[in-house]
Amino acid sequence: KLERIHCILMPPFASLEVAREAAREAHAAFEEPANKLKMELLQRESQGDIAKFFQLCIPMASEILSAVVGKHGFQPSQYGCVEFTQELSNFAEDPEIRELEKELKMHFMPSNFPPPA
């Protein structure tokens, strides 16, 4: 509870630059070759099935992102990843953050699925 109170009193992204750096770190985590490959394989395995996507991809995306969100004061969990993304949206007026946030959200809910094989 103390950590949550701290986050309420002191927002994780105290400035635009801190938010920008956090968004860059999140993007970089998904661009690491091993992580990128894992996500591509799981997305392919989900074959356009939204339930399978949630079962396979969401936990892996949360695992990849957890170190970044933990570093910025969020719980290293699926819930913390959601809070992290919501906090980034408070800085969406910045074009770089807006684009990185959009890409980040695609790992949790892509706008389209590849056609079934």
BAFI-3210 file (N, C-alpha, C; in Angstrom, 3 decimals, decimal comma, padded with zeros to 6 digits):
// residues 117
n [1|2|3|4|5|6|7|8|9|10|11|12|13|14|15|16|17|18|19|20|21|22|23|24|25|26|27|28|29|30|31|32|33|34|35|36|37|38|39|40|41|42|43|44|45|46|47|48|49|50|51|52|53|54|55|56|57|58|59|60|61|62|63|64|65|66|67|68|69|70|71|72|73|74|75|76|77|78|79|80|81|82|83|84|85|86|87|88|89|90|91|92|93|94|95|96|97|98|99|100|101|102|103|104|105|106|107|108|109|110|111|112|113|114|115|116|117]
n.u [000,819|001,956|003,706|001,849|000,572|002,747|003,078|000,740|001,099|003,476|003,880|004,909|006,051|007,543|008,084|007,956|010,242|011,084|008,922|009,176|011,650|010,999|009,103|010,742|012,466|010,655|009,875|012,359|012,757|010,949|012,046|014,391|016,182|015,630|013,264|011,593|011,412|010,159|007,634|006,689|006,506|004,560|002,385|001,977|001,308|-001,114|-002,797|-004,804|-006,801|-008,465|-008,829|-006,783|-004,665|-004,799|-004,265|-001,683|000,006|-000,341|000,633|003,385|004,102|003,710|005,648|007,992|007,849|007,835|010,255|010,906|008,623|008,704|011,051|010,229|008,496|006,091|004,031|005,598|003,857|000,939|-001,086|000,446|001,676|-000,491|-001,163|001,212|001,114|-001,224|-000,386|001,574|-000,106|-000,958|000,874|000,542|000,413|002,879|004,586|006,476|006,125|003,429|003,524|005,231|003,739|001,475|002,605|003,436|000,990|000,052|001,270|-000,233|-002,818|-003,365|-004,302|-005,115|-005,110|-002,850|-003,841|-005,380|-003,325]
n.v [-001,198|001,215|001,757|002,315|004,574|006,304|006,528|007,889|010,320|011,188|011,374|008,872|009,759|012,500|014,490|015,563|014,690|012,520|010,784|010,406|009,092|006,732|005,646|005,179|003,242|001,157|000,585|-000,238|-002,584|-004,365|-004,463|-005,849|-008,522|-011,270|-010,967|-009,838|-011,926|-013,910|-012,698|-012,485|-015,206|-016,113|-014,516|-015,430|-018,056|-017,641|-017,216|-015,369|-015,761|-014,312|-015,037|-016,885|-015,193|-013,475|-015,348|-016,252|-014,108|-011,745|-012,375|-012,764|-010,284|-008,699|-009,775|-009,075|-006,291|-005,807|-005,276|-002,706|-001,208|-001,632|-000,318|002,273|002,761|001,352|-001,555|-004,619|-006,201|-007,480|-005,659|-003,443|-002,888|-001,985|000,324|001,782|002,245|003,767|005,986|006,968|007,866|010,284|012,017|012,221|014,320|014,807|014,058|011,930|010,306|009,668|008,054|005,951|004,968|004,044|001,939|000,339|-000,386|-002,057|-004,467|-005,485|-005,386|-005,886|-004,180|-005,648|-009,085|-011,566|-013,451|-016,709|-019,626]
n.w [000,000|000,710|-001,436|-003,474|-002,448|-002,496|-005,288|-005,953|-004,654|-005,750|-008,945|-011,350|-013,777|-013,717|-015,462|-018,910|-020,244|-018,658|-019,054|-021,801|-021,937|-020,548|-022,305|-024,509|-023,422|-022,976|-025,596|-026,615|-025,146|-026,334|-028,826|-028,587|-029,950|-029,085|-027,590|-029,488|-031,323|-029,732|-029,299|-031,951|-032,676|-030,845|-031,570|-034,133|-033,506|-032,247|-034,355|-035,243|-033,405|-030,888|-028,182|-027,803|-028,308|-026,068|-024,092|-024,735|-025,678|-024,087|-021,420|-022,068|-023,181|-020,943|-019,265|-020,649|-020,510|-017,791|-016,311|-017,113|-016,326|-013,587|-012,915|-013,149|-011,082|-011,066|-010,472|-011,241|-013,132|-014,928|-014,407|-013,594|-016,026|-017,516|-016,056|-016,458|-019,234|-019,340|-017,891|-019,630|-021,631|-020,676|-021,606|-024,283|-026,032|-026,948|-029,875|-030,203|-027,904|-028,256|-030,584|-029,726|-027,586|-028,926|-030,431|-028,305|-027,128|-029,128|-028,631|-026,660|-027,559|-030,611|-033,633|-035,768|-036,789|-038,042|-040,949|-040,509|-040,767]
ca.u [000,000|002,830|004,179|000,749|000,414|003,873|002,800|-000,312|001,654|004,593|003,664|006,115|006,659|007,512|008,264|007,848|011,477|011,059|007,946|009,767|012,685|010,303|008,519|011,861|012,920|009,633|010,014|013,624|012,591|010,277|012,889|015,497|015,919|014,993|011,885|010,856|011,155|009,149|006,319|006,280|006,105|003,293|001,329|001,715|000,624|-002,502|-003,488|-006,004|-007,754|-008,289|-008,678|-005,419|-003,767|-004,778|-003,669|-000,266|000,785|-000,411|001,614|004,755|004,300|003,842|006,960|009,006|007,725|007,843|011,471|010,816|007,606|009,204|012,069|009,553|007,610|004,860|004,163|006,028|002,760|000,054|-001,750|001,437|001,868|-001,649|-000,986|002,336|000,618|-002,167|000,402|002,164|-001,132|-001,053|001,865|000,309|000,550|004,223|004,501|007,289|005,443|002,197|003,863|005,749|002,610|000,660|003,319|003,405|-000,353|-000,114|001,732|-001,287|-004,065|-003,104|-005,496|-005,535|-004,362|-002,518|-004,852|-005,031|-002,482]
ca.v [000,000|002,376|002,059|002,928|005,933|007,063|006,823|008,900|011,593|011,549|010,656|008,240|010,568|013,857|015,458|015,047|013,978|011,227|009,969|010,085|008,072|005,488|005,123|004,659|002,007|000,135|000,228|-000,971|-003,924|-005,196|-004,541|-006,787|-009,634|-012,443|-010,605|-009,634|-013,258|-014,542|-012,105|-012,857|-016,610|-016,241|-013,911|-016,368|-019,200|-017,279|-017,353|-014,543|-016,126|-013,309|-015,712|-017,435|-014,044|-013,060|-016,415|-016,418|-012,892|-010,777|-012,686|-012,544|-008,841|-008,192|-010,209|-008,248|-004,907|-005,695|-004,640|-001,267|-000,582|-001,671|000,744|003,576|002,885|000,584|-002,969|-005,413|-007,147|-007,054|-004,433|-002,372|-002,548|-001,175|001,645|002,419|002,719|004,861|007,158|007,516|008,576|011,657|012,814|011,910|015,504|014,712|013,117|010,727|009,468|009,178|006,955|004,831|004,426|003,298|000,687|-000,435|-000,950|-003,118|-005,731|-005,946|-005,490|-005,453|-003,724|-006,741|-010,323|-012,186|-014,459|-018,063|-020,364]
ca.w [000,000|000,785|-002,790|-004,218|-001,910|-003,023|-006,690|-006,017|-004,221|-006,611|-010,195|-011,878|-014,823|-013,188|-016,547|-020,271|-020,583|-017,952|-019,771|-023,102|-021,700|-020,190|-023,545|-025,307|-022,785|-023,238|-027,013|-026,768|-024,583|-027,326|-030,018|-028,372|-030,875|-028,457|-027,241|-030,740|-031,862|-028,877|-029,574|-033,307|-032,651|-030,124|-032,382|-035,216|-032,911|-031,934|-035,641|-035,352|-032,356|-029,827|-026,888|-027,770|-028,192|-024,665|-023,298|-025,045|-025,914|-022,994|-020,365|-022,540|-023,291|-019,570|-018,773|-021,318|-020,057|-016,326|-015,790|-017,393|-015,488|-012,210|-012,786|-013,121|-009,940|-011,216|-010,137|-012,406|-013,352|-016,015|-013,943|-013,663|-017,443|-017,904|-015,425|-017,147|-020,525|-019,068|-017,497|-020,854|-022,410|-020,171|-022,330|-025,693|-026,891|-027,515|-031,005|-029,993|-026,915|-028,867|-031,488|-028,940|-026,818|-029,888|-030,697|-027,068|-026,994|-030,123|-028,048|-025,762|-028,310|-031,987|-034,349|-036,637|-036,620|-039,342|-041,307|-040,084|-041,731]
c.u [000,858|003,347|003,094|000,510|001,523|003,611|001,725|000,249|002,744|004,463|004,966|006,817|006,537|007,663|008,078|009,080|011,545|010,088|008,502|010,811|012,050|009,698|009,604|012,359|011,936|009,739|011,260|013,507|011,941|011,094|014,105|015,199|015,216|013,532|011,017|010,472|010,075|007,754|005,814|005,783|004,762|002,139|000,962|000,932|-000,836|-003,386|-004,794|-007,077|-007,517|-008,107|-007,276|-004,396|-003,655|-004,072|-002,154|000,531|000,794|000,579|003,065|005,039|004,488|005,202|008,079|009,015|007,940|009,092|011,432|009,807|008,038|010,219|011,434|008,456|006,276|005,113|004,617|005,032|001,934|-000,646|-000,789|001,699|000,725|-001,512|000,115|001,859|-000,369|-001,424|001,069|001,145|-001,352|-000,087|001,718|000,362|001,938|004,198|005,304|006,609|004,172|002,486|004,365|004,643|001,716|001,301|003,285|002,052|-000,592|000,349|000,672|-002,638|-003,817|-004,407|-006,000|-004,627|-003,946|-003,582|-004,416|-004,251|-003,243]
c.v [001,255|002,761|002,774|004,357|006,826|007,464|007,894|010,266|012,092|010,769|010,084|009,071|012,030|014,925|014,761|014,221|012,613|010,284|009,520|008,976|006,727|004,843|004,532|003,326|000,869|-000,350|-000,625|-002,400|-004,859|-005,346|-005,441|-008,033|-010,844|-012,155|-010,440|-010,988|-013,974|-014,012|-012,484|-014,300|-016,799|-015,635|-014,829|-017,573|-018,884|-017,301|-016,579|-014,848|-015,209|-013,958|-016,284|-016,308|-013,606|-014,089|-016,488|-015,117|-011,918|-011,124|-012,435|-011,049|-008,234|-008,561|-009,341|-006,838|-004,733|-005,022|-003,126|-000,610|-000,566|-000,575|002,127|003,671|002,168|-000,850|-003,726|-006,559|-006,671|-005,748|-003,240|-001,931|-001,677|000,231|002,446|003,028|003,868|006,133|007,791|008,319|009,998|012,596|012,641|013,131|015,543|013,675|011,830|009,779|008,878|007,977|005,733|004,169|003,574|001,940|-000,229|-001,118|-002,088|-004,474|-006,332|-006,099|-005,003|-005,086|-004,778|-007,944|-010,838|-013,241|-015,845|-018,784|-021,513]
c.w [000,000|-000,602|-003,587|-003,738|-002,451|-004,477|-006,844|-005,665|-005,150|-007,917|-010,745|-012,941|-014,416|-014,273|-017,887|-020,622|-019,900|-018,663|-021,118|-022,955|-021,357|-021,440|-024,436|-024,746|-023,049|-024,679|-027,220|-026,229|-025,596|-028,604|-029,825|-029,195|-030,253|-028,116|-028,484|-031,346|-031,052|-029,206|-030,968|-033,353|-031,961|-030,911|-033,541|-034,695|-032,580|-033,177|-035,726|-034,325|-031,157|-028,461|-026,740|-027,631|-026,735|-023,789|-023,501|-025,026|-024,746|-021,879|-020,806|-022,663|-021,907|-018,986|-019,361|-020,739|-018,554|-015,750|-015,978|-016,462|-014,025|-011,939|-012,623|-012,067|-010,040|-010,782|-011,382|-012,662|-014,543|-015,642|-014,021|-015,093|-017,951|-017,325|-016,122|-018,463|-020,350|-018,681|-018,709|-021,647|-021,908|-020,885|-023,843|-026,607|-027,536|-028,646|-030,795|-029,009|-027,513|-029,761|-030,715|-028,116|-027,727|-030,196|-029,477|-026,898|-027,975|-029,587|-027,135|-026,464|-029,732|-032,692|-035,328|-036,393|-037,995|-039,680|-040,840|-041,169|-042,351]
res [k|l|e|r|i|h|c|i|l|m|p|p|f|a|s|l|e|v|a|r|e|a|a|r|e|a|h|a|a|f|e|e|p|a|n|k|l|k|m|e|l|l|q|r|e|s|q|g|d|i|a|k|f|f|q|l|c|i|p|m|a|s|e|i|l|s|a|v|v|g|k|h|g|f|q|p|s|q|y|g|c|v|e|f|t|q|e|l|s|n|f|a|e|d|p|e|i|r|e|l|e|k|e|l|k|m|h|f|m|p|s|n|f|p|p|p|a]
***
